[in-house]
Amino acid sequence: MPALLDRRLVVVTGKGGTGKSTISAAVALAAARRGKKVLVCEVVAKERVADFFGRPPSGTQIRELVPNLYSIHVRPREAMR
């Protein structure tokens, strides 16, 4: 995974129910633990990543979940505008 964590941008995509949120949270946490500043941007109807860390949903504001790991939720309809 070190080569993946050297990337500036990582996009996780796929069909619903395939584990995108789980993989995103795991990769983000691994990067944050290595000192990288990470933002998970969810563009989905229902935000999930914050819940993995026992935190309330981030909503449309960037919020820190754990040190160096932040999240934000972008609603699909708003993103299309």
N, C-alpha and C positions, 0 to 999 in steps of 0.2 A: 503493500500500500504506500510506501514512501513516495514513489513516482507520482501516484495520484495526488498525494498531499502537496506536491510541488506545483501543481496547477493553480492558476489564479482563479479560474472559474470551473466548477464542476456542475453539470446538469444531470439530474436524475429524472428519467421519464419512463413511462410504460402504462400498461392498462391498469384500471382500478383493481385494487386488492393484490397487487404483486409485491408489495413491500417497499414502495418508494419512500415513504415517510420513515420507516425503520432504517433503511440503508442511509438515507440522508442524515438522520440523527446520529447514527454510528460513525459515519465518515466525519461529520462536523465535530463530534466529540473527540475523535482521535486527533484531528487537526488542532483543536483548541488546547488539548493536553500537550501538544508539541509546541505551544506558544504562538500559534497562528491566530489572528483575529478573524472570526468566521461569522458570516451572516447566512442563515437559512431563510430563503424567500419562498414561501409556499404560495403557489397560484392554483388554489383548489377551492371548492365550495366550502369545505369544512377543514379548519386548521387542526393539525394533529401533533406536530413536533413538540410544542411547549408542554403538552400533557406527558410526554415521555420523561420529562425532567421534573414533573410534579409542580409545574408552574401554570398560572392561568394563561389563557390564550393571549397572544401578543396583539392581535388586531392589526390596525393599520399603522401602528407606531412601532419603531424598532425597540425591542426590549431585550435585556440581558437575561439569559436562562441560567448560565453558569459562567465562571470567568472565561473571557475571550469568545464566548458563543452567544450570538444574538439571533433573534428571529423576527420576522414580519410576515403578515398575511396580506396578500394582494388578491382582492376579489376578482374573479375572472371577467365579469362584466365591466368593471372599472378599468381593468388592464386593456381591454379591447378598445376603449376610448382613447 
